[in-house]
C-alpha cells in the first residue's frame, strides 16, 4: 500500500512523505503507482519551475520525502492540490493508497 503522510504548521504544509507500493499489479504494470508517481512528479516539477528554492526532495527505494521550504501561496496551493488528487486516488483504490 502507498502511504501519503503530511506534516503541517498551521495551514501550511511542511513535509510530505510518499512511501510504499500500491500492490495493485506487478511492478511496471501498476496503474495506481503510475498515477501517484505522475501526480507527485508533475507537482514537484511545476513548483520547482516557479521557484527552485521552494522545496527539496529525496527519492529512495522506500519512496519520496518532500520538504516544503516556503509558505508562499502558489507553492502551498500546488501541494494542497497534489494531496487532494492523492485523496481522490484513495477513494477509487482504498486498498492500495492511504492518505493521512
N, C-alpha and C positions, 0 to 999 in steps of 0.2 A: 504494500500500500504506500502511496505517496502521502507524506505528511507535510503540510504547509503550516509553519509556526511563525507568528508575528509578535513583535515587541514594539510597544508604543510608549511615547512620553506624552501624556495628554492626548490630544487629537493627532499627533504627528507620529508616523511610522519611523522607527529607528533601525529595526532589523527584520529581515525575512529569511527564513530557512526553508528550503525545499529539499526534502530527504526521501530516499527510497525509490522503489519501482512499483508501478501500478499493478503488475501481475495480471493484467487483462489478457495479455497474449505473450508470446515469446519475445525476447529482446529483438529489436529491429522491426517487429510487426505490431507493436503495442500502440494502438491509437490513443489511449489515454496518456501515456508517457509522451507521445509525439505532440499532443495538444498542449500539455503542461509545459513542455520544453519550448514550444513555439511561443506561448504566452509570455513566459519569463524572458526568453531571449529577445523577443521583439520589444518588450518593455525596457529592458536594460539598455539595449542599443539606442532606442529612442531618447531615453533620458541622457545618456552619455553624449549623444549628438548635440543636445542642447547645452549641456554643462558637464564637462569632463570631470569636474571635482565634486559632483553632487552625490556620488555613491562609489562604493568599491564592492568587489565580489570575489569570492574564492570558489572554484569548482574542484570537487574531489570525487572519489569513487562513490561516496555516500550521497552526494547531491551538491547543493549550492548554498552558500551563505552570502547574503546581501546586507551591506551596512549602508544605510541612508545617512548622509552627512549634512543634509540641509533640511530646513523646514520650508523651503521655497515652494510656493503654491503649485506650480506646474509639476514639479517632481512628485509632490505628495498626491496630486490628482492622478498621475500616471501609476503610481504604486497602488493607490486605492483601486483604480480600475483593474490592475493586474490581480489583486486579491479578489475582487468581485467576479472576474472571469474564472478564477480558480474555484470559487464557491459555486458558480453555475455548472462547472465541470463536476463538482462534488454531487450536485443534485441529480445529475444524469448517471453518475458512476459512483454511488455511495460505498461500494465495496472496494473501490480502487484508489480513492483520494479522500483525504480528510483535511479540512482547513480549520485551524484552531485560532 
